Amino acid sequence: MELRARISEALKSAMREKEAERLSTLRLINAAIKDRDIALRAEGRDDGASDTEVLQILGKMVKQRQESIRAYEEGGRLELAEKEAEEIKVIEGFLPRQLTEAETRAAVAEAISATGASSIRDMGRVMGELKARFTGQMDFSSVGSMVKERLA
């Protein structure tokens, strides 16, 4: 099922089941997707955000909430950190399974060989290849250091 349809169905289900916190998070997801659709229309694309772009939006939302959790924990606001963690669980329900470290290392090695990368100057091509194939399945901030390590 298309990602948008899954999100929409989950939204309807949360309304029926009166799950207020889940419903709130699903509405935030919908709003972020609609914002992206509006931005794409301004660029002349009327088809809206693709599933890949929706995955990027969801990944960004998870990362924002992880940063918020750190800030709340440092500030002693554990109840707010817990709320953010619950939102992450809802969002991650729509993301594909995260690759293990071993799978990530194998994907990096495969991307390096596929692009013919030989030095750190080729890092952009390798990262582009990884993002095209594994959006939503790996944390690209940690993958960057793996790629640097392999190309150095």
C-alpha positions in Angstrom: 0.0 0.0 0.0 1.2 3.5 -0.8 2.7 5.3 2.2 0.2 8.2 2.0 -2.7 5.7 2.1 -1.2 3.9 5.1 -0.9 7.1 7.0 -4.4 8.1 6.0 -5.8 4.8 7.1 -3.9 5.0 10.4 -5.3 8.5 11.0 -8.9 7.2 10.5 -8.2 4.3 12.8 -6.8 6.6 15.5 -9.9 8.7 15.2 -12.2 5.7 15.6 -10.2 4.3 18.5 -10.0 7.7 20.2 -6.2 7.5 20.5 -5.5 11.2 21.1 -1.7 11.1 21.2 -1.4 8.9 18.1 -3.9 11.0 16.3 -2.0 14.2 17.1 1.3 12.7 15.7 -0.5 11.5 12.6 -1.9 14.9 12.0 1.6 16.4 12.3 2.8 13.9 9.7 0.0 14.8 7.3 0.7 18.5 7.8 4.4 18.0 7.0 3.5 16.1 3.8 1.0 18.7 2.7 3.6 21.5 3.3 5.9 19.6 1.0 3.1 19.2 -1.6 2.5 22.9 -1.5 6.2 23.6 -2.0 6.4 21.2 -4.9 3.4 22.9 -6.5 5.2 26.2 -6.4 8.1 24.5 -8.3 5.6 23.3 -10.9 5.1 19.7 -9.8 1.4 18.9 -9.3 1.9 15.2 -8.5 2.8 15.9 -4.9 5.5 14.3 -2.8 6.6 10.8 -3.8 7.0 7.9 -1.3 10.7 8.6 -1.2 10.1 12.2 -0.3 7.6 11.2 2.3 10.2 8.8 3.8 12.7 11.8 3.9 10.1 13.9 5.7 9.5 11.1 8.3 13.2 10.6 8.8 13.6 14.4 9.4 10.7 14.3 11.9 12.4 11.5 13.8 15.7 13.3 13.9 14.0 16.5 15.2 12.3 14.6 18.0 15.6 12.9 19.0 17.2 16.3 19.3 14.2 17.5 21.3 14.5 14.5 23.6 18.2 15.4 24.3 17.3 19.0 25.1 14.4 18.0 27.3 16.5 15.5 29.2 19.2 18.1 29.8 16.6 20.5 31.0 15.1 18.0 33.4 11.8 17.9 31.5 11.4 14.1 31.4 7.6 14.2 30.7 8.2 16.1 27.5 11.0 13.8 26.5 8.7 10.9 27.0 6.0 12.5 24.8 8.6 13.0 22.0 9.7 9.3 22.3 6.1 8.2 21.9 5.8 10.4 18.7 9.0 8.7 17.4 7.4 5.3 17.8 4.3 6.4 15.8 6.5 7.9 13.0 8.8 4.9 12.9 5.8 2.7 12.3 5.8 4.1 8.7 9.5 3.8 8.1 11.2 0.7 6.6 13.2 -1.5 8.9 16.5 0.1 9.9 19.6 -1.7 8.6 21.9 -3.2 11.1 25.5 -1.9 11.4 26.8 -4.9 9.4 24.1 -4.4 6.7 25.0 -0.7 6.6 28.7 -1.4 6.2 27.9 -3.9 3.4 25.7 -1.3 1.7 28.5 1.3 2.0 31.0 -1.1 0.4 28.6 -1.9 -2.4 27.9 1.8 -3.1 31.6 2.5 -3.2 32.2 -0.3 -5.8 29.1 0.7 -7.8 30.2 4.3 -8.1 33.9 3.5 -8.6 34.8 5.8 -5.8 38.5 5.8 -4.9 39.1 9.0 -2.8 37.3 11.3 -0.4 36.4 13.5 -3.4 34.0 10.8 -4.5 32.1 10.9 -1.2 29.2 12.9 -2.6 28.5 10.3 -5.3 28.6 7.5 -2.8 26.3 9.3 -0.4 23.9 10.0 -3.3 23.9 6.4 -4.3 23.1 5.4 -0.7 20.4 8.0 -0.3 18.7 6.8 -3.6 18.6 3.2 -2.4 18.3 3.3 1.4 16.3 6.4 2.3 14.7 5.9 5.6 16.7 2.7 6.3 19.9 4.2 7.7 21.1 7.2 9.6 23.1 9.2 7.0 25.0 11.2 9.6 26.7 8.1 10.9 27.0 6.6 7.4 29.1 9.7 6.4 31.8 8.8 8.8 31.8 5.1 7.5 32.2 6.3 3.9 35.0 8.7 4.9 36.8 5.9 6.8 36.6 3.6 3.7 37.7 6.3 1.2 40.5 7.8 3.3 
